[in-house]
Amino acid sequence: MRFTLRQLEVFAAVARLESVTRAAESLVLSQSAASTSLTELERQSDCQLFDRVGKRLKLNALGRQLLPQAVALLNQAREIENLLDGKEGFGSLAVGATLTVGNYLATLLIGAFMQRHPESRVRLHVQNTAHIVQQVVNHELDLGLIEGNCQHPDVELQPWVEDELVVFCAPQHPLARHGRATLDELAGEAWILREQGSGTRLTFDQAMRHHRPMLNIRLELEHTEAIKRAVESSLGISCISRLALRDAFRRGSLVPVETPQLDLKRQFCFLWHKQKLHTAAMREFLEQCRALTAGVRRSDEIVLPPIA
């Protein structure tokens, strides 16, 4: 065999970071050792895997073909290493979650997973949908838990549980007295919405696309908790997941506004690279996710500890 696992490890790190220097730092190698490893891999295979663009190294067509296979082989090697160390095949697990899933479900799931497998190294990245999809495509994450849809050709999407957005306002807002609103009434309000690129914003925009009035968008915020505080302060109305609002509705600090003219349903989904090897840790974590939602019709019906 003309390559080593170390050479593939350096190749994958350079592909991810687009820099030999940063790859060497991430692998705790000297820059010269990392550079030699990559050079030897290309020399022994008599092929070029990167295009040099200034100081950055960008994967060429062959490099893009090799990357998922190299990552899969490295994952298998780590599983073998863990088995030989007596760790039952559970090594590292990198999970990405969008904000609603990350804040209200993923932390609970990962906590339970780490209690069952304390030897595992688990990382959770909470970002919007666009970021999570790109990290999965770049093999920076093993698995994504996202809100809504994804059309990227390199990823596989699998439905998990249904979710629903709901329009809401402060209890002193005029819409709170009626408990429902027409599109014309919604058009006259100031809105506080999630940022572009989030699954929540995409679902909202899709629901409004056929009859979307010119909305007065006062604020765009990246965090659901910030949106809830802004609405409580009477800065406007908003629309986020019922899951994120159920405790606030129970307390009465926020009030749902039903909108029969809008379809605000969506899916929480699992996401992984099509060529990703499913490790034992991934398989068990997915089973744990499905067990949490077994028999549940919608995300806000999942039994969770109270959210402050």
C-alpha positions as CSV (number, residue, x, y, z in Angstrom):
1,M,0.0,0.0,0.0
2,R,1.5,3.3,-1.1
3,F,-0.1,5.6,1.5
4,T,-0.3,5.7,5.3
5,L,-3.1,6.6,7.7
6,R,-1.0,9.6,8.8
7,Q,-0.8,10.9,5.2
8,L,-4.6,10.6,4.8
9,E,-5.0,12.3,8.2
10,V,-2.9,15.2,7.0
11,F,-4.7,15.3,3.7
12,A,-8.1,15.5,5.4
13,A,-7.0,18.2,7.8
14,V,-5.5,20.3,4.9
15,A,-8.7,19.8,2.9
16,R,-10.8,21.0,5.9
17,L,-8.6,24.0,6.9
18,E,-7.1,24.9,3.4
19,S,-3.7,25.4,5.0
20,V,-0.8,23.2,5.9
21,T,0.1,25.4,8.8
22,R,-3.4,25.2,10.4
23,A,-3.6,21.5,9.6
24,A,-0.3,20.9,11.4
25,E,-1.5,22.8,14.4
26,S,-4.7,20.8,14.6
27,L,-2.8,17.5,14.4
28,V,0.0,18.7,16.8
29,L,2.6,18.2,14.1
30,S,5.4,20.5,12.9
31,Q,4.6,22.3,9.7
32,S,7.5,20.5,7.9
33,A,6.2,17.1,9.0
34,A,2.7,17.9,7.7
35,S,4.1,19.4,4.4
36,T,6.3,16.3,3.9
37,S,3.4,13.9,4.5
38,L,1.2,15.7,2.0
39,T,4.0,15.9,-0.6
40,E,4.8,12.2,-0.2
41,L,1.1,11.3,-0.7
42,E,1.0,13.2,-3.9
43,R,4.4,12.0,-5.1
44,Q,3.8,8.3,-4.3
45,S,0.4,8.4,-6.1
46,D,1.8,10.6,-8.9
47,C,-1.2,12.9,-8.7
48,Q,-2.1,16.4,-7.5
49,L,-4.9,16.7,-4.9
50,F,-5.0,20.5,-4.4
51,D,-4.9,23.7,-6.4
52,R,-2.7,26.3,-4.9
53,V,-4.7,29.6,-4.7
54,G,-2.5,32.2,-3.1
55,K,-1.7,30.9,0.3
56,R,-4.7,28.6,0.3
57,L,-4.9,25.0,-0.8
58,K,-8.2,24.2,-2.5
59,L,-9.2,20.6,-3.3
60,N,-9.2,19.8,-7.0
61,A,-11.6,17.3,-8.6
62,L,-9.5,14.3,-7.7
63,G,-9.1,15.6,-4.1
64,R,-12.9,16.0,-3.7
65,Q,-13.3,12.4,-4.8
66,L,-10.8,11.2,-2.4
67,L,-11.9,13.1,0.7
68,P,-15.0,11.2,1.7
69,Q,-13.2,7.9,1.2
70,A,-10.3,9.1,3.3
71,V,-12.5,10.3,6.1
72,A,-14.4,7.0,6.1
73,L,-11.1,5.0,6.3
74,L,-9.9,7.2,9.1
75,N,-13.1,6.7,11.0
76,Q,-12.8,2.9,10.6
77,A,-9.2,3.1,11.9
78,R,-10.3,5.0,14.9
79,E,-13.0,2.4,15.7
80,I,-10.4,-0.3,15.4
81,E,-8.1,1.7,17.7
82,N,-10.9,2.1,20.3
83,L,-11.7,-1.6,20.2
84,L,-8.1,-2.4,20.8
85,D,-8.1,0.0,23.7
86,G,-11.2,-1.7,25.2
87,K,-13.6,1.2,24.4
88,E,-16.2,-0.8,22.5
89,G,-15.8,1.1,19.3
90,F,-17.1,4.5,20.7
91,G,-14.7,7.2,19.9
92,S,-15.4,10.8,18.8
93,L,-18.7,12.2,17.7
94,A,-19.2,15.6,16.1
95,V,-22.8,16.7,15.9
96,G,-24.2,19.9,14.4
97,A,-27.6,21.3,15.3
98,T,-29.6,24.3,14.3
99,L,-30.6,26.7,17.1
100,T,-34.1,25.3,18.0
101,V,-32.9,21.7,17.9
102,G,-29.6,22.5,19.6
103,N,-31.0,24.6,22.4
104,Y,-34.0,22.4,23.3
105,L,-33.2,18.8,22.2
106,A,-29.5,18.2,21.2
107,T,-28.0,19.2,24.6
108,L,-30.3,16.8,26.4
109,L,-29.5,14.0,23.9
110,I,-25.8,14.5,24.0
111,G,-25.8,14.7,27.8
112,A,-27.5,11.3,28.0
113,F,-25.2,9.9,25.4
114,M,-22.1,11.0,27.3
115,Q,-23.5,9.5,30.5
116,R,-23.8,6.1,28.8
117,H,-20.4,6.4,27.1
118,P,-18.1,8.6,29.3
119,E,-15.1,7.6,27.2
120,S,-16.5,9.2,24.1
121,R,-15.3,12.7,22.9
122,V,-18.4,14.5,21.8
123,R,-18.6,18.0,20.2
124,L,-21.8,20.0,19.6
125,H,-21.8,22.9,17.1
126,V,-25.0,25.1,17.2
127,Q,-25.4,27.2,14.1
128,N,-28.1,28.0,11.5
129,T,-29.1,25.5,8.9
130,A,-26.8,26.9,6.1
131,H,-23.7,26.6,8.4
132,I,-24.6,23.1,9.5
133,V,-25.2,21.8,5.9
134,Q,-21.8,23.3,4.8
135,Q,-20.0,21.7,7.8
136,V,-21.5,18.3,6.9
137,V,-20.5,18.7,3.3
138,N,-16.9,19.6,4.4
139,H,-16.8,16.5,6.6
140,E,-16.3,18.7,9.7
141,L,-19.4,17.1,11.3
142,D,-20.5,13.5,11.5
143,L,-24.1,14.3,11.7
144,G,-26.5,17.3,11.5
145,L,-29.9,17.9,13.2
146,I,-31.6,20.5,11.2
147,E,-35.0,22.3,10.9
148,G,-36.5,22.2,7.4
149,N,-35.3,21.1,4.1
150,C,-31.9,20.8,2.3
151,Q,-31.3,20.3,-1.4
152,H,-27.5,19.9,-1.4
153,P,-26.5,17.0,-3.7
154,D,-23.8,15.6,-1.4
155,V,-26.0,15.0,1.7
156,E,-28.7,12.6,2.7
157,L,-31.7,13.9,4.6
158,Q,-33.9,11.7,6.8
159,P,-37.1,13.0,8.5
160,W,-37.1,12.9,12.3
161,V,-40.1,14.5,13.9
162,E,-42.6,17.2,12.8
163,D,-42.3,20.7,14.1
164,E,-44.6,23.7,13.8
165,L,-43.9,27.4,13.9
166,V,-46.4,29.7,15.6
167,V,-46.9,33.5,15.5
168,F,-46.8,35.0,19.0
169,C,-46.9,38.3,20.8
170,A,-46.8,39.9,24.3
171,P,-49.9,39.4,26.5
172,Q,-50.6,43.2,26.3
173,H,-50.6,43.3,22.5
174,P,-53.9,43.8,20.8
175,L,-53.6,40.5,18.9
176,A,-53.5,38.6,22.2
177,R,-57.1,39.4,22.9
178,H,-58.3,37.8,19.7
179,G,-55.9,34.8,19.7
180,R,-55.8,34.7,15.9
181,A,-55.0,37.1,13.0
182,T,-55.6,37.5,9.3
183,L,-52.8,38.2,6.7
184,D,-53.9,41.8,6.5
185,E,-53.6,42.2,10.3
186,L,-50.2,40.6,10.2
187,A,-49.1,43.0,7.5
188,G,-49.7,45.9,9.8
189,E,-47.4,44.7,12.6
190,A,-43.7,45.2,13.3
191,W,-41.9,41.9,13.0
192,I,-38.8,40.4,14.8
193,L,-37.6,37.5,12.7
194,R,-34.7,35.0,12.6
195,E,-31.9,35.8,10.2
196,Q,-31.6,34.7,6.6
197,G,-30.1,31.2,6.3
198,S,-31.9,29.8,9.3
199,G,-34.4,27.0,8.9
200,T,-37.0,29.0,10.9
201,R,-36.7,32.0,8.5
202,L,-36.9,29.7,5.5
203,T,-40.1,28.0,6.7
204,F,-41.7,31.4,7.5
205,D,-40.8,32.9,4.1
206,Q,-42.1,29.8,2.3
207,A,-45.4,30.0,4.2
208,M,-45.8,33.7,3.2
209,R,-44.5,33.3,-0.4
210,H,-47.9,33.1,-2.2
211,H,-49.6,35.9,-0.3
212,R,-46.7,37.8,1.2
213,P,-47.5,41.4,2.0
214,M,-44.7,43.9,2.6
215,L,-43.8,43.1,6.1
216,N,-42.3,45.7,8.5
217,I,-39.3,43.7,9.7
218,R,-38.0,45.7,12.6
219,L,-35.2,43.3,13.8
220,E,-33.5,40.2,12.6
221,L,-31.9,38.2,15.4
222,E,-29.8,35.0,15.5
223,H,-31.1,33.6,18.8
224,T,-34.6,32.4,19.7
225,E,-34.2,33.6,23.3
226,A,-33.3,37.1,22.2
227,I,-36.4,37.1,20.0
228,K,-38.6,36.0,22.9
229,R,-37.2,38.8,25.1
230,A,-37.8,41.4,22.4
231,V,-41.4,40.3,21.9
232,E,-42.0,40.3,25.7
233,S,-40.7,43.9,25.6
234,S,-43.4,44.8,23.1
235,L,-40.9,45.6,20.3
236,G,-43.1,43.5,17.8
237,I,-44.4,40.1,17.0
238,S,-42.6,37.0,15.8
239,C,-42.8,33.5,14.5
240,I,-40.6,30.6,15.9
241,S,-41.1,26.9,16.9
242,R,-43.8,26.0,19.4
243,L,-41.1,23.8,21.0
244,A,-39.2,27.0,22.0
245,L,-42.3,28.7,23.3
246,R,-44.2,26.1,25.2
247,D,-42.9,27.1,28.7
248,A,-43.5,30.8,27.9
249,F,-47.0,30.0,26.8
250,R,-47.5,28.0,30.0
251,R,-46.3,31.0,32.1
252,G,-48.4,33.5,30.1
253,S,-45.4,35.7,29.4
254,L,-46.1,35.2,25.7
255,V,-49.3,34.5,23.8
256,P,-49.8,32.4,20.6
257,V,-51.6,34.0,17.7
258,E,-53.2,31.3,15.4
259,T,-52.9,32.0,11.7
260,P,-55.2,29.6,9.8
261,Q,-54.2,31.0,6.4
262,L,-50.5,30.0,6.9
263,D,-49.0,26.6,6.7
264,L,-46.2,26.7,9.3
265,K,-45.4,23.0,9.6
266,R,-42.0,21.6,8.9
267,Q,-39.7,18.6,9.8
268,F,-36.8,18.2,12.0
269,C,-34.3,16.1,10.0
270,F,-31.1,14.1,10.3
271,L,-28.4,15.0,7.9
272,W,-25.2,13.3,6.9
273,H,-22.8,13.1,4.0
274,K,-23.9,10.5,1.4
275,Q,-20.4,8.9,1.5
276,K,-20.2,9.1,5.3
277,L,-19.4,5.8,7.1
278,H,-21.9,5.4,10.0
279,T,-19.7,4.8,13.1
280,A,-21.0,2.9,16.1
281,A,-21.3,6.2,17.9
282,M,-23.4,7.7,15.1
283,R,-25.7,4.7,15.0
284,E,-26.3,4.7,18.7
285,F,-26.9,8.5,18.8
286,L,-29.5,8.3,16.0
287,E,-31.2,5.4,17.8
288,Q,-31.3,7.6,21.0
289,C,-32.8,10.5,19.0
290,R,-35.6,8.3,17.5
291,A,-36.3,6.8,21.0
292,L,-36.9,10.3,22.4
293,T,-39.5,11.1,19.8
294,A,-41.2,7.6,19.6
295,G,-44.9,8.0,19.5
296,V,-44.7,11.8,19.5
297,R,-46.8,13.6,16.9
298,R,-45.0,17.0,17.1
299,S,-41.9,18.4,18.7
300,D,-43.6,20.4,21.4
301,E,-45.2,17.2,22.8
302,I,-41.7,15.7,23.6
303,V,-41.3,15.2,27.3
304,L,-38.5,17.4,28.5
305,P,-37.3,19.0,31.7
306,P,-38.9,22.5,32.2
307,I,-37.1,25.2,30.2
308,A,-36.6,28.5,32.0
